[in-house]
Amino acid sequence: MALLTWDDSLSVKIPEVDEEHKVLVKLINELHTAMKEGRGREGTEHILNELVTYTQTHFTHEEAFLTRNNYPQLAPHKLMHQTFVEKVVAFQKEFTAGKLVLSIQLVQFLSDWIVEHVKKADMQYGKMLAGKKY
């Protein structure tokens, strides 16, 4: 069973953003599954790396969209992204260096953060910018 299930409560009503969010959900679920199945470092490291890279790509796309559309809360939104990326990159570095073992708690943190961020911060711009070109 998936840790995180995409449903309409996560939709910001901007199709391109929703599609990118679905990829993040998929990657978190893949990481969770790999850990539950005991795939070890080799089986989880590439998923974690892909998740970190894709998260940064998504945030870049999203921030460019918000900039083009003069979103008034852009600065605090970018700060949320930056703080999250810094934490995840720190996890990634510690994991790669062998100082951190991925845990269900870490995957739950990723899942909870994404859901919380989408439902609160992203929904705010979704209401304002639905229908705008991504």
Backbone hydrogen bonds in HBPLUS format (Angstrom, degrees):
<---DONOR---> <-ACCEPTOR-->    atom                        ^
c    i                          cat <-CA-CA->   ^        H-A-AA   ^      H-
h    n   atom  resd res      DA  || num        DHA   H-A  angle D-A-AA Bond
n    s   type  num  typ     dist DA aas  dist angle  dist       angle   num
A0010-LEU N   A0007-ASP O   2.95 MM   3  5.84 168.2  1.97 127.8 131.8     1
A0011-SER N   A0008-ASP O   3.06 MM   3  5.05 161.4  2.10 104.9 110.8     2
A0017-VAL N   A0014-ILE O   2.95 MM   3  5.48 120.5  2.31 117.9 132.6     3
A0018-ASP N   A0014-ILE O   2.94 MM   4  6.14 166.3  1.96 158.3 162.8     4
A0019-GLU N   A0015-PRO O   2.92 MM   4  6.12 155.5  1.98 148.5 154.8     5
A0020-GLU N   A0016-GLU O   3.13 MM   4  6.37 156.5  2.19 142.0 147.7     6
A0021-HIS N   A0017-VAL O   2.84 MM   4  6.13 157.3  1.89 154.7 162.0     7
A0022-LYS N   A0018-ASP O   2.87 MM   4  6.12 148.5  1.97 146.6 155.2     8
A0023-VAL N   A0019-GLU O   3.17 MM   4  6.52 145.2  2.30 141.6 149.8     9
A0024-LEU N   A0020-GLU O   3.15 MM   4  6.55 156.4  2.21 147.8 153.5    10
A0025-VAL N   A0021-HIS O   2.96 MM   4  6.30 158.7  2.01 151.8 157.5    11
A0026-LYS N   A0022-LYS O   2.91 MM   4  6.12 157.5  1.96 145.6 152.0    12
A0027-LEU N   A0023-VAL O   2.90 MM   4  6.17 159.6  1.94 154.2 158.9    13
A0028-ILE N   A0024-LEU O   2.98 MM   4  6.20 160.4  2.01 151.2 156.3    14
A0029-ASN N   A0025-VAL O   2.97 MM   4  6.17 160.2  2.01 150.0 155.7    15
A0030-GLU N   A0026-LYS O   2.84 MM   4  6.11 151.0  1.93 146.2 155.0    16
A0031-LEU N   A0027-LEU O   2.94 MM   4  6.16 159.4  1.98 149.1 153.9    17
A0032-HIS N   A0028-ILE O   2.95 MM   4  6.16 160.2  1.99 148.5 154.3    18
A0033-THR N   A0029-ASN O   2.87 MM   4  6.06 163.3  1.89 151.1 155.4    19
A0034-ALA N   A0030-GLU O   2.90 MM   4  6.07 163.6  1.93 149.9 154.5    20
A0035-MET N   A0031-LEU O   3.04 MM   4  6.24 155.1  2.10 147.4 153.6    21
A0036-LYS N   A0032-HIS O   2.92 MM   4  6.18 164.7  1.94 153.1 157.6    22
A0037-GLU N   A0033-THR O   2.88 MM   4  6.04 150.6  1.97 151.2 159.0    23
A0039-ARG N   A0034-ALA O   3.04 MM   5  5.45 175.8  2.04 164.6 163.2    24
A0038-GLY N   A0035-MET O   2.98 MM   3  5.04 156.8  2.03 104.4 111.6    25
A0043-GLY N   A0040-GLY O   3.13 MM   3  5.35 121.8  2.49 100.4 114.7    26
A0044-THR N   A0040-GLY O   3.10 MM   4  6.30 122.7  2.44 145.1 160.4    27
A0044-THR N   A0041-ARG O   3.18 MM   3  5.30 147.1  2.29 101.0 110.6    28
A0045-GLU N   A0041-ARG O   2.83 MM   4  5.64 161.5  1.86 160.3 163.2    29
A0048-LEU N   A0044-THR O   2.94 MM   4  6.19 165.2  1.96 161.6 165.9    30
A0049-ASN N   A0045-GLU O   2.90 MM   4  6.12 163.0  1.93 152.7 157.5    31
A0050-GLU N   A0046-HIS O   2.97 MM   4  6.09 155.2  2.03 138.5 145.3    32
A0051-LEU N   A0047-ILE O   2.84 MM   4  6.05 156.4  1.90 150.8 157.6    33
A0052-VAL N   A0048-LEU O   2.94 MM   4  6.21 161.0  1.98 153.7 158.0    34
A0053-THR N   A0049-ASN O   2.98 MM   4  6.17 169.9  1.99 152.2 155.1    35
A0054-TYR N   A0050-GLU O   2.82 MM   4  5.89 165.7  1.84 150.9 155.6    36
A0055-THR N   A0051-LEU O   2.90 MM   4  5.92 154.9  1.96 144.7 151.8    37
A0056-GLN N   A0052-VAL O   3.11 MM   4  6.35 161.8  2.15 149.3 153.3    38
A0057-THR N   A0053-THR O   3.00 MM   4  6.27 156.8  2.06 147.8 154.7    39
A0058-HIS N   A0054-TYR O   2.79 MM   4  6.00 166.3  1.81 154.2 157.7    40
A0059-PHE N   A0055-THR O   2.92 MM   4  6.12 167.7  1.94 152.8 156.1    41
A0060-THR N   A0056-GLN O   3.01 MM   4  6.18 153.8  2.08 144.3 151.3    42
A0061-HIS N   A0057-THR O   2.99 MM   4  6.31 162.6  2.02 154.4 158.4    43
A0062-GLU N   A0058-HIS O   2.82 MM   4  6.04 170.8  1.83 161.5 164.0    44
A0063-GLU N   A0059-PHE O   2.86 MM   4  5.91 164.7  1.88 149.2 153.5    45
A0064-ALA N   A0060-THR O   3.03 MM   4  6.15 153.8  2.10 145.6 152.6    46
A0065-PHE N   A0061-HIS O   3.00 MM   4  6.25 157.4  2.05 150.7 157.0    47
A0066-LEU N   A0062-GLU O   2.91 MM   4  6.20 160.4  1.94 151.7 157.1    48
A0067-THR N   A0063-GLU O   2.86 MM   4  6.01 151.6  1.94 143.2 151.2    49
A0068-ARG N   A0064-ALA O   2.91 MM   4  6.13 165.7  1.93 151.2 154.6    50
A0069-ASN N   A0065-PHE O   3.12 MM   4  6.28 140.6  2.28 141.5 151.9    51
A0071-TYR N   A0066-LEU O   2.94 MM   5  5.14 177.2  1.95 154.5 154.8    52
A0070-ASN N   A0067-THR O   3.09 MM   3  5.10 164.8  2.11 110.9 111.7    53
A0074-LEU N   A0071-TYR O   3.23 MM   3  5.51 145.7  2.36 123.6 120.8    54
A0077-HIS N   A0073-GLN O   3.11 MM   4  6.17 151.9  2.19 150.0 158.7    55
A0078-LYS N   A0074-LEU O   2.81 MM   4  6.00 162.7  1.84 163.1 166.7    56
A0079-LEU N   A0075-ALA O   3.04 MM   4  6.28 152.8  2.12 147.4 155.3    57
A0080-MET N   A0076-PRO O   3.05 MM   4  6.33 149.6  2.15 142.0 148.8    58
A0081-HIS N   A0077-HIS O   3.13 MM   4  6.50 159.9  2.17 148.8 153.7    59
A0082-GLN N   A0078-LYS O   2.82 MM   4  6.09 164.8  1.84 154.8 159.0    60
A0083-THR N   A0079-LEU O   2.94 MM   4  6.06 165.9  1.96 150.9 154.2    61
A0084-PHE N   A0080-MET O   3.05 MM   4  6.24 162.7  2.09 149.4 154.1    62
A0085-VAL N   A0081-HIS O   2.88 MM   4  6.11 169.5  1.89 160.2 162.9    63
A0086-GLU N   A0082-GLN O   2.92 MM   4  6.10 162.8  1.95 151.6 156.5    64
A0087-LYS N   A0083-THR O   3.11 MM   4  6.36 156.4  2.17 145.6 151.4    65
A0088-VAL N   A0084-PHE O   2.93 MM   4  6.20 166.4  1.95 157.8 161.6    66
A0089-VAL N   A0085-VAL O   2.80 MM   4  5.88 164.5  1.82 156.8 161.1    67
A0090-ALA N   A0086-GLU O   3.02 MM   4  6.08 151.5  2.11 138.7 146.7    68
A0091-PHE N   A0087-LYS O   2.94 MM   4  6.28 155.6  2.00 148.0 154.6    69
A0092-GLN N   A0088-VAL O   2.88 MM   4  6.11 161.6  1.91 148.6 153.9    70
A0093-LYS N   A0089-VAL O   2.88 MM   4  6.11 160.8  1.92 151.6 155.7    71
A0094-GLU N   A0090-ALA O   3.02 MM   4  6.21 164.4  2.05 150.1 154.3    72
A0095-PHE N   A0091-PHE O   2.86 MM   4  6.04 156.5  1.91 152.6 159.9    73
A0096-THR N   A0092-GLN O   2.86 MM   4  6.04 165.6  1.88 153.0 157.0    74
A0097-ALA N   A0093-LYS O   2.92 MM   4  6.05 149.3  2.02 144.1 152.6    75
A0099-LYS N   A0094-GLU O   2.78 MM   5  4.98 141.6  1.93 163.7 159.9    76
A0098-GLY N   A0095-PHE O   3.03 MM   3  5.10 155.9  2.09 103.6 111.0    77
A0106-LEU N   A0103-SER O   3.08 MM   3  5.22 122.9  2.42  97.4 110.9    78
A0107-VAL N   A0103-SER O   3.14 MM   4  6.55 161.9  2.18 151.8 155.9    79
A0108-GLN N   A0104-ILE O   2.77 MM   4  5.96 152.4  1.85 148.6 157.4    80
A0109-PHE N   A0105-GLN O   2.87 MM   4  6.09 148.2  1.97 140.3 148.8    81
A0110-LEU N   A0106-LEU O   3.03 MM   4  6.40 158.4  2.08 149.8 154.4    82
A0111-SER N   A0107-VAL O   2.97 MM   4  6.19 165.1  1.99 150.5 154.5    83
A0112-ASP N   A0108-GLN O   2.78 MM   4  5.92 169.3  1.79 154.9 158.1    84
A0113-TRP N   A0109-PHE O   2.86 MM   4  5.96 162.0  1.90 151.7 156.9    85
A0114-ILE N   A0110-LEU O   3.05 MM   4  6.22 167.9  2.06 151.2 154.2    86
A0115-VAL N   A0111-SER O   3.06 MM   4  6.27 174.0  2.06 156.5 158.1    87
A0116-GLU N   A0112-ASP O   2.88 MM   4  5.96 169.4  1.90 152.9 156.6    88
A0117-HIS N   A0113-TRP O   2.81 MM   4  5.87 165.5  1.83 153.9 158.5    89
A0118-VAL N   A0114-ILE O   2.88 MM   4  6.01 169.8  1.89 156.2 159.2    90
A0119-LYS N   A0115-VAL O   2.89 MM   4  5.95 170.4  1.90 154.8 158.1    91
A0120-LYS N   A0116-GLU O   3.01 MM   4  5.99 141.5  2.16 142.6 151.6    92
A0121-ALA N   A0117-HIS O   2.89 MM   4  5.25 113.7  2.33 127.6 144.7    93
A0122-ASP N   A0117-HIS O   2.98 MM   5  6.34 165.2  2.00 151.2 155.8    94
A0123-MET N   A0118-VAL O   3.03 MM   5  6.12 126.6  2.32 149.5 161.0    95
A0124-GLN N   A0121-ALA O   3.23 MM   3  5.47 133.0  2.47  99.2 110.9    96
A0126-GLY N   A0122-ASP O   2.88 MM   4  6.06 150.6  1.97 148.1 157.9    97
A0127-LYS N   A0123-MET O   3.06 MM   4  6.19 152.5  2.14 145.5 148.8    98
A0129-LEU N   A0125-TYR O   2.76 MM   4  5.76 156.6  1.81 158.7 164.6    99
A0130-ALA N   A0126-GLY O   3.04 MM   4  5.37 123.8  2.37 139.4 141.5   100
A0132-LYS N   A0129-LEU O   2.93 MM   3  5.53 159.0  1.97 144.9 145.4   101
